[in-house]
Structures are given as C-alpha cells and as structure tokens.
Amino acid sequence: METIIDLFERSCELFPGRPYLWEKVDGRYVSTSYAGTKGEVTRFAGALLSLGLRKGDRVALLGEGCNKWIYAELGMLYAGGVNVPLSIKLADNEIVFRVEHSGARFLVVSANFLGRVRGVASRLPGVEKIIVFNFNEPEGRYLSFEALMAAGETWLLAHAGALQERTGATVGDDLVNISYTSGTTAEPKGIMLSHKNYVSNVLQSDSLIRITPDYKILLFLPWDHSFAHTVGIYSFMYNGASIASVDFGRSGMEYLRNIPVNLKEVRPTLLLSVPALAKSFKRNIEAGVEAKGRLAWWFYRWGLSVAYLYNGLGDPAGKGPRGLLKPLVWLWDKVLFSKIREVFGGELKFFIGGGALLELELQRYYAALGIPMYQGYGLSEASPVISSNTPGSHRYGSSGRVVKPLDIEIRDEEGKSAGVGEKGEIWVRGSNVMVGYWRNEKNTAGALVGGWLRTGDLGYLDPRGWLYVLGRSKSLLIGNDGEKYSPEGIEEAIVEHSPYIDSCVLYNNQSPYTVALLVPNMQALSAAVSPHHQDAPRVMLHKIQEELGHYRGGGRWGHLFPDRWLPVTVALLPEAFSEANGLVNSSMKVVRGKVTERFRAELEYLYTPEGKNMDNERNLHTLKSLMK
C-alpha cells in the first residue's frame, strides 16, 4: 500500500459490511458500512471530475466532523485532488489567507458555516465553486453537495473508466492535503503531507497500538487536526474499526453540550484527547463527586491516593510491596471508579493524549480511574505521530517509545548528536516526514536538513529508550548571560498547583530576571479573600505571591526548578487566553508570540523599579476592575 486510496480499498474488501461511520440521525446513531462509504465517496469523486478537477488541484474543506466530511475528503483523493482542511474556529482573515495561499479552486463548506463563507466570498476570487452540505438553494457559485453527488453518479455512468484512470494515476508522492499550522509562533505554514506520509504513519502507529475491528471512537477533536486525522480517521479505517461524529446541533455551544450525551450513546472503546479536554473532564467529574457531600468527597480522595500508590509511575503497576494494595484498588474500582467511567459510556479502555504536554498529575489521575491517558508526542510535520505510551508499555511523565520504523536523534545547538540522557533538540527521519511547506522554500530549508526534520522541541532519550519531551526550543527563556531554559514545565506546574492562577506565561529575553504574565482565577481568589475586605486587591496579590514562593528554596516545590527561571514579579492580565482573542490556537496551546506582542507594554513595565514590586498600582488596578 502506498496511497490512502489503497488503504481504504483494502478495508472495503476485508470489512465491507462493518460500520465505518456513525452519525446521529433523527435522534439516534445510524451506521454507514465501509461499502456504503465507498459508494458515497465515488459519487463525490465523480462530481469533482464533472466540474473539471485536475490532478493536483486544491479543494478547501470547512465544516464540523460528519459523514459528509469523510465523503468529501476521500472523494477529493479519488479524483486526484488535494484537500486543504480548515478549522471551524478560524477567523475570517485566516480563512481567506489559507484558501488564497493554497490556490484552492473549490471550497466545500457545511451549511453551519455558510454564513462565514458568504461574508468573505468576495475576497476569494480564485474559488470557482462553493459546494455546501445540506443545501437546496443553488445560485451562482453556490452548489448543493447533495445535488452534485447525484450529478456525479450520472457523470460516472457516462464516462466509464474515467475514475479508475484517475485513481490509478495516484502515487505515494502525491499530496493528500495542505494542512496549515495553527501557529504557536508566527504566520501559519502550509504543511504538505503526501499519501506515503500518511500511510507510513498509520503503519508506524500500528507498531505501538493495534486497533481491532471492534473498536469505536467518538471523534470530538477537530477533524482537520493532524492528530485526529491520522490516529482517528485513517488508523481506524485501516483496521476496520469505526468512528462516530459528535452531534453538532445548531451552534458550537450545543456541540459542547452534546459531547457527554453522545459519549453515553456511542460507548467508545478509545478516545483521543488534549490536555485542555483532560482538565475539563476532570473538573466535571470532581464537581459531580463534591456535590454528593463531604463523605463522598473523602471516599473519592482516599481511593485516588490508594490507586496512585499502587500504580507508581506506570510500568509496571503494583510492583513489589505495592502489590499488597491490589484488593483495595479492586474494591474502590468496583464501588466508585467503575461508576465514574459510565460518564464515558462504560466501555472506554484508554485515552491517547496528544497536543501539548500532559501533566504527570493528569496521567496518574486517569490511570487511577481505570481509563489511563497515554501521553503521545508528534507534530503535524511528521504526519504527526512520533512516539507514544501504550497499554503494554507506559511510563508517566514520558512521551513513550518511538514508532517503528523511524530514526530519532537528540542534537545540540551545533547539530551534533547528544548522548543518552542528554538534552537537546529532537530530530526525526522517516517516510512520515512532510514533503515541505507549501510555497515557502525558506522555512522548508530550515525545517528539513539532509532528510531530517528539526522538530523545534527539546527532549532526551533515557537508557531504556523512553522519550521525554521538555518543550519548544523556540520558547526558551534566555538569561542575560546567554543561558537557556524551557519554560513549559514551570508554567504547567504553577497552573496545576495553584487554584488562584488560570494561565501563566514566563518571559526572559536576555534580561536580568524572569517575569510572568498571569491570568488570575477570580472565583478562587474571591472565595479566599472577601471582596468586601477593605484592602482585598492587595491581599489577593499576596496570595498569588505566596503561591509563587512555594517554588523557591525551602518552599513546597522548591526542588523542582532553578530559582533564576522563576518569576521575580508578574503582571496580572485583565483577559483570559482564548481562541477568540487569538492567544491560544485550535489545539489550546498558548500562542506565545502573540501573548508577548499583545502585552509588550506590561512586560516592559515589569523591568522598571515600580514594576519589579508585585504590589504595583497596575496589578492592583487590574484586580479592582476584575472584582467589579
């Protein structure tokens, strides 16, 4: 197999009657088999050929995850096209940039986002036709997806052999999509991923975790995202398993409300998650337990502590004297944790975690519940899977073992290989590594060096082959003496351990000391300090200062990080980091460059004599305004 078409055709032959897609119709989930999916895919391929799609033409796709999303993408590939998947969370200017930069001839859009497209259509002169899901009012450039499918079927009957000729001409080096980075640094780049890239990564992923045909997943991560794309859509396809879409409803808020309902309806075997979702699930679970009263909360916390002790750091659980705790672990699981798992449908075996680094505490927490969340590592430029923990081999805090076959090296700043256990930049080489960046030779040359992909991430390999990822090299703190340090671990620890801090971004660009931009948790601060206190803002500031003091010498976590990289002072921010203000991307990662740009004045103030004092007037003013 060298193309996604080969991969899909194989599954249609092996599992023709098995369900591939599940979608909610008239209040209940209905399945579409592999054979049924292929029929719809070929109809849309015929539709695109009838419109004159040439091999290599780009087609943009903007819509929520649903059956027609799959029909559209696979139809593009059968017709020799290239998908340009777009996040439904993009701003108007971002949609225009991606569509125009990719040179897309056609745009496929869900009716839920047609209004967005109409608003920017005049700025998309290169788009010849706009094809709309669930649409019956064709006019001008706008076509009905459903009507076009029927026309495609008719066209194929009249042009026997045309589709087979086009699919037969598709080879491994042809592009599947141009996937634009959501950008934690600068302008998005169009990542060119080929059929060979995707097929290789599906097979590599199988070297770590084998999905079986009975597996089912509720794919609530954005389908345009590379993690959901490879590990969800393609890996499940290859193994004859099935994927279910979330009932989108009429809005993004309705979509979010439907996730817990759909989990119980679908009863998934496996879920893909990112840290933001993992934290959200945990908050909801604990709110439910706490609502049952003090005794239930105490019993729950006691059960967690027993499971934490029994599991240790993962591989293997219950080792040595800890094995004596097994009866207690079984008891708590039977009485409590099995009930909590019903929130996820009751059939869930484990999560695979991608995106940003997943805190050790979260990994230990989900393992205690009996639904471990195995941390993986990858990036879109690698299609994206590079490593993962697995049910058979896991170590909390690590990013698992590297997929096979794949070459990996840890290199220093001069590009020389580092020794075992030594930190450096992670470089990988394999058939899953991208073709390059679309129309961007400069960045391609910087990322691909002699066949190796420079990930831009820092990490190390331990003697047993476990990969530990430490954060982005481009987000390094740089002291005034040139020494460098990755901030992610400190930021995650501060947010994880402090109820008073929602978000934290550290900053040091060859400066005399490190500072931080903090988003305070006003609910927690107001619960600890009465807003009616005569000097409430100052007392709240002292609470935050005390929390940060725990990381310095003699503090509760004083052994974790070097003092010089801890914030000397902070600026409290009046707004949270969100997709709406562009300060986090679609994977819920903080866009560090945009944060520091937005709050440049605050950062400069922190290096003045007044700003170095955390009790400064600006922080007090921010707290006063947030208390209103």
N, C-alpha and C positions, 0 to 999 in steps of 0.2 A: 504494500500500500504506500502510495506517495502523495495522494491528494485526499482532501476531505470528502470528495465525491466517492473515492474508493472506500473510505471508512464507512460512509453511510450506506453504500450499496451492499457492503459485506453484512452489515447489521440487518438490512432489509431481507437478505437471503436467509440469515440464521434465525432471525426473530420476527418474521413477517406479521404474525398475529398478536405479538406482545405490545402492550401500550408503550408508546414513547412519550406522548404529551398528555397532560391532564389540565383541563381548563374548566372553570366554573360556568355553567350554562343553566339559566333558569333556576338558580338556587342550589344546584348540585354539581359535583365534579364529574365530568364526562371525559373518557379517554379517546385518544386517536392512536391507532396502531402504527407500527413502522411502515407497513404497506400503505396505509391511509395517508400518512405524512408524505410519503414519496409521490403519491398521486397529486397532492396539492402543490408540492414543490415543482414538479414538472410542468404543471399548468401555469405557474407564475413564470417559470423559465421561458415557456413559450410566449407568454405575454411580453416579456422583455425583448425577446427576439423579434416579435412583431413590431415593436417600437423602434427597431433598428440598433439595439445594443450591440456594440462591437466588443471583441475580446479585449479585456483590459480597461474598459470604460468603468468609471466610478459611479456608484449609486449610494447616496446618503440615506440613512435609516434612523428616524427619530420616533420612538414610541416606547410604551411600557412593555414589559415582558408578557408575551401572549403567544398563542399558536401561530398567528399570522407573522409574528416577528421571525419565527423559525422558517416558515414558508418563504418569506421574503429573502432572508439571507441565503438559505440553501438554493433558492431559485436563482439568485444572482450568480452563485458559483457554478451551477449547472449551465447557465447561459454564458459563462466566461467572464462575468463581471467581477468587480471588486467592491466590497461593502465598506462604507465609511460610517461606522456606528456612532451615534451621537447620544450623549447623556440627556435625559429629560430635564436635568437640573441646570442646563446651560443657560446663560443669559443670552439675550438677542444678539449682541455683538459677537459672542462666542460661536453661536450657530452660523452666523454669516461668515466668520473667518474660516471655520472648518470646511463648510460647503464650498466656498470660493477657492480656498487654498488647495483643496483636493481636486478641484476641477470636476465636480460631480455633474453628470448630465441629467440625472433624475434624482428625485427626492421622494422617499416613501415615508409617510407620516401617519400616526394614529389620529383618529378623529378627536381624541382628547387633547391633542396639541396642535390641531389645525389652526386655531386662532393665533398661536405663536408664529406659525409659518406665514399666515396671511399678513401679519404685521411686518415681516421682513422680506416678503416675496419680491418687492420692487428692488431690493438690494441684492437679488440673486439672478442676474441676467443670464448666467450660464446654465441655469437649470431649465431644461426643455419641458419636462412634465413633472407634476406633483401628484403622486399616487396616494390616495387616502383610504385607510382602513375604515370599514363600517360607514360608508358614504354613498349617498344616492342622488347627489345633485351635481353631476359633472358639468364643468363650464370652463372654457378657455384652456389654461394649462392644467386644471384640476381634473383628475380622473378617479373613478371608483375602483378600488382594489378588487372588489368582488366582480364587477362587470369585466374588468380587464382579465381576470382569471378565466372567465367563460370564453372571452375572445382568444385567450392563449390556447385553450383546449382546441378550439376551432382551427386556429393557425397551425397547430402541430399536425392535425389530421390532413391539412392541405399541403404541408411541407414535410413529408415523410423523410426521416433520416437526418433532418437539419439539427435537431437537438443532440442526437448521438454523435454527429460530426463535431459539434462544439465541445461536448464533454470529452470526447476522445482526444481533442487537441489540448486539453488542460494538463499541465505537468506540474511537478513538485515545486518548481521555482516560480510559478505564477503566484500573484498575490491573492490572499483571501480577503484581507482588509487593510485599511489605513486607520490605525487606532490612535487617536490623539491623546497625548498625556494630559491628565487633569492639572498637572503643574504644581509642584511644591516649590518651584524656583522661579522660572521666568515664563516666556511665551511658550504655549503648547507646541509640541513637535509631533508630526505625523509618523507614527511607528509603522513601518511596512513589515507585515508578517505574511509569510508565504504558506502554501499548502504543506510544504515539507516542514516548516517551523511548527505548525500546529500538530500534524500527525506525529512528529517526533516527540513533542511534549506530552501528548496523550499517552504514548507508549512509555515514555520516561516516568510519567506519573504512575502508571500501572506497575512499575518496578517497586514502588513503595507501598501503594494501597490498591488492592484489587477490588473493584466494584463488581458485584454479581448482578445477574438479570433481575433478581427480586428487589433490588434497591430502588427506593423512591426518594426524590428530593423536592422540597418546596424552595424554589429558587427566588429568594426575595432580594438578593443583591442585584444591582443594575446589570442587565444582560449585556450592555455594551462594554462592561468592565472585563479586562482580560482574565481575571481570576474566575469569575462566573462563566465566562466564555469557554475556557479550556476545561476546567475541573467540573463545571456543571454541564453545559450543553454538549460538548464533544466527548468527554470521558464517559458520561452516562450513555451517550449514543453508541460509542464503540463497544460497550459492554452489555448492550441490550437492556439497560435499565430505563427508568422513566423519570421525567421532570414535570413538575406542576408549577403553574404560574399563580401568583397572588391575584385575587380578585381586586382589580384596580379601583372599581367603583367610578365615582364621578370627580374625584379630586385626590391629591396627594395625601391629605389628612385621612380620607376614607380608606385609602390604601394601607396606611399605617395601622388604622383600627382593625382592618381585616386580617392582618398577619396572625395574631393569636387565635382568631376564629379558624382561619384556614389551616393552621398547624394541627388543630384537633381533627379537622375534616380529612386532611391528606395523610396524617400519621406517617411523617417521613422517617426514613432509615438513617439519613445523614443530612447534615446542614452545613452550609458554608457561612462563615461569619467574619466580621471585622471587629476590632476592639470596641468601637462605639456601640455596636449592637450587643456585644457580650456584656458590656456595662449596663445597658438599658434592660436587658433580660434579668440581670442580677438585681437591679433596683426594684423591678416589678415583683420579682419573687419575694424579696425581703419585705417589701411593703405589705404583701399579702400575708406573710407569716406574722409580721408585727401586729397586723390588725386583729389577729386571733387572741392577742393578750400576752401578758408578761411570761406566763408559764410556757406557752408555745414557743416564744422567742428564746427563752432559756434552753429549752429542749433542743431546738434547732441549732443554736450556737454550740452546745455541748456535742451534738452529733458531728458537726463540722470539725471540731477540734480533734475528735477521735479519728475521723477519716483522714485528716491532714497528717496526723502522726503515723497512721498505718501506711499511707501512700508514699510518704517521704517525698523525694523529688522525682518519682516516676518509675524508672526502670531499675530493678523490679519493685513492685509494691509488696508490702508485708514481709520484707526481708529480715531474717534473724529474729530477735525477740519481738519485733513489731508484729510478727505473725500471730502472736497470742491475742491480738486485738480483733482478729477476724470475726469471731462470734458477735462482738459488739457492733462491728461495721455492718454485718448482715442484719442485725436487729434494727438499727437505725434506718437502713435501707428499706426494710420491709415496712416499718411503721411510718416513716416520714418521707424519705427521699424518693421512693417509688411513686408517691402521691404527687410530689413536685414535678416529676418527669411527665406526668399527664398533661402539664402545660404545653409540652412539645408534642403531644399526640400519643405518648406512651410506647412508641416503637423506636425511638431515637437511640442509635448506638453511640455516636460521637459527632463532634463538630470538627471541621478543618478550619483553622484560623488563618487568615491572610491579611494583607494590608500592613498597617503599622505594627510595631512590636506589641505583643500581648503580655501584659504584666504577669509576673510569676504568681501573684495572688489570684488572678482570674483563672490561671491554669489549674492551680490547686483547688480552687472553689468548684469548678465544673467536674473535676475528677471526683471530688467528694460526693457530688450529687449522682454520680454514676453515669454521667454523659460527658466524658473528657473532651476538652477542646485542644486539639493537637496543633501547635504552632507550626506554620509553614513559612517559607520565605521565597520570594520571587519578585520579578518586576516585569512590566509589560514587554520590555525589550528582549526578554528571554521566554516569552510566549505563555505564561510567565513563570512556571514552576521550576525552582532550583533545588529546594530541599523541603523536607517535612518530617515531623514526628509522626508516628503511626501507632495503631493499636498494639502491634507486636514489638515496638521499639520506640520508647519515648523518654525524654529527659526534660523536665520542666525547666524553663529558662533558656533552653536551646532552641534553635530552629531546625533541629532534627538532622537527618542524614541526607546526603546529596543524591539526587536521582541518578539513574544509570541508563545509558552511558552519558557522562558529562565530565569534562575536565574542569577543575577548580583550583585556583591558586590564591594565596594571600600575598599581596605585594606591598612593598614600602613605597615611599614617595618617589623613589628613583626607578620604580618599576621592577625591582629585584624581588625574588621570591623570599618570603619570610619563613622562619622556622615554625615547627609545631608549637602552638600556644602563643605565638607572637601575633600582635595585632597589625592590621594593615587593611588596604582596600581589597575587596573581593572581586576577582576576575574570573570569568567563566568562558568556556569554549565548547560548542556543540552545535548540532544541527537545529536546535531550537532557538538559536540566537538570530535576532532580526536581520532582515536584509539591509536596513538602514533607515534614515529619516527622510520622508518624502520632501523633495525639493529643498534639501538642507545638507549640502555636502560638508559644510564646516562642522556642524555638530556630529554628523556621521563619522567624520575622520577623528573627532575627539573621543567618541564612544567605542569605535571598533578599531582595535590596534592589532594587526597581524592575525586576524581571525578571532581574537579575544574580545569579549565585551567587558568594558570597565563599568562596573555597576554603580560606582559612586557611593557604595555602602562600606562601612568599616566592620570588621569582624575578625574572627580567628577560628582555627580548627584545633580541637583538643586531641590528645593522643589516641582516643578511641574513634575519631572521625566525626564527632558531633560538631556541627557548625553553630557558632554563636555570632549573632548579628548585633552590632553595637549602635548603629545609627548612620545617618548620612554624613559622608565626609564633607559635603558642601555646606553643612550647617555647623561646622566646627566653631567652637569658641577659640579665639586666638588671643593669647596674652600679649602684653607689650614687650615681652622677651622672645616672642615667636613660638612659645609652647602652645600645643593644640589639645583640645579635648572635645569629645562629642557630648552635646547637652541632653539628648533624649532621655537617658536613664535618670538623670536628676529631675527633669521636668515631670516624667511619669511618676516618680516616687513622691514628689511634692503633691501632685494632684491626687494620687491614690491614698495617701495617708492623711491629708488634711481635709476636713469637712468644710473648711472656710475658703478653699481655693478651688475654683472650677477649671481654670486653664492657666498655664504658665509657659512663657517663652523666655529663655535666658538669652543674654546678649553680651558679647565681649569681642570687639574688633580691634585688637592690639591696644586695648585700653588698660588703665591702671587697676581696674577692678571689674568684676562681673555684676550686671544688674538684671532685673527681671521685669517683664510686663505681666501683670496678674489680672485675671478676671475673678473678682470675689464672689463667693456664694452668699448672697444677701439673706437667703432664707435661714441658713445655718448661723450666720452672724447675728441675725435678729433674734434667733432662739437663744443664743448665748448671752447677748447683751441687749437689754431692753432699749428700743428706740427712744423711749421717754427718758432714759438716763441723761443727765444734764451735759455729759461730755461723751455721748455714745460713739461718735465717729472716732475719737481718739482711743477709746477703749477697744473698739473693733480693730483699729490699726495695731494696737499692742497684741491682740490675739493673733493676728497674722504674723507679727514679728516673732512671737513665741513659737509658732509652728515652724518657721524657717530656722529658728535657733536650735531645733532638735537635730539638725543635720551638721552642726558644728561640733568641735571637740568636746567630749563629755556629754553630748546630747544622746537621745534615744537611738538615733541613726547616724551618730557622728562618725562611725567607722566606714560608712558607705562611699563617701566621695571626698576628694581633696578640697580643703577649705577655699582655695583660691578660685574655684569654679562655682562656689555658692554665691548667691546674690547678696551684695552688701546693702543694697537698697532696691526698692521696687516702685513702679508706677502702677497704680490701680486704674483699670480701664473702665470706661462707662458703658461699654457694649461687649457682648459675648462674641466669640469667634464662631461664625456660621457660614453656610454656603450663600446665604442671602447677601452678606456683605463681602463675599469673596475671600474670607480669611481662612476657610477650610475648603478642601476640594471634595469631589464626589466620593472619595474613599474615607472622608472625615479626617484627613491628615491636615495639620496646620500648614498653610502656605507661608512659610517663614519670611520669605522676601516681601510679600505683601503686608504682613504684620509689621515688620520693621519699617517699611516705607510709610504705612498709614500713621504709625506712631513715632515718626522720626523726631518730632519736637519733644515728645515725652522722654525719649532716650537721651537726647542732648541735655535736657534739664537734669537728668539723674547724675550727670557728671559735673554739675555745679555744686558749690558749697551748700546751697539751700536744698537741692535735690538729693544730696547724699544722706540727708536726715529723712528717714522714712516718715516722720511726723510732719512732713512739709504741708504747706497750705493747699497744694494741688490735690494731694491724696485725701485730705480732709474734705475738700470741696466735692470731690468725686463721690465719697461716701455719703455726704449730705444729700447730694442730688439723687443717689440711688435709693435712699431711705424714703423719698417722697412718694 
